């Protein structure tokens, strides 16, 4: 049951970054995005990823690895497009 709940939580928390990432790259509009907030989210997700690896909690690892890529992509877009 714990793995199921962790998997669902991971899916939902990862999916929540997809619309922002897609919109950011489609419109190239990043003026309203906070770089500092996205950097803090990136660091927190990276730490959750490391924690998941330490616990061998693979749903947590997979979800946070994907979220890290999505948030990282938003940061790259912010730096590239201003």
Secondary structure as GFF3:
##gff-version 3
##sequence-region A 1 82
A	DSSP	alpha_helix	2	27	.	.	.	ID=ss1
A	DSSP	alpha_helix	35	55	.	.	.	ID=ss2
A	DSSP	alpha_helix	58	81	.	.	.	ID=ss3
###
